[in-house]
Amino acid sequence: MIKRIVKMTFREEAVDAFLNEVFEQSKDRIRAFPGCLRMELVQHVSQRNVLFTLSSWENEAALESYRQSELFKTTWQKTKALFAEKAEAWSVRVIDAMPG
């Protein structure tokens, strides 16, 4: 399993558009994508315009399949248009975790 962390910094006035017009419309399809085990959207506690997606994938091939999909391409195109800064992304493996 791998985890993907994506930091997105939006223009202040674009946060609601992302939440209501992009994320709300695509979240269920992303979560149902083959190989996606979990996907969360979290928000920085003091910077409302900084959001992160935290997702878990069966393996790198599943993530890459999603990244090559039409769903990703159209969602990312709409999302990028709302950015104040370039997104940052990391793929990581869990080395140690609390059981449960």
Secondary structure as UniProt FT lines:
FT   STRAND          2..10
FT   HELIX           12..14
FT   HELIX           15..17
FT   HELIX           18..23
FT   HELIX           24..31
FT   TURN            34..35
FT   STRAND          36..43
FT   TURN            48..49
FT   STRAND          50..57
FT   HELIX           60..67
FT   HELIX           70..80
FT   TURN            81..82
FT   STRAND          88..92
//
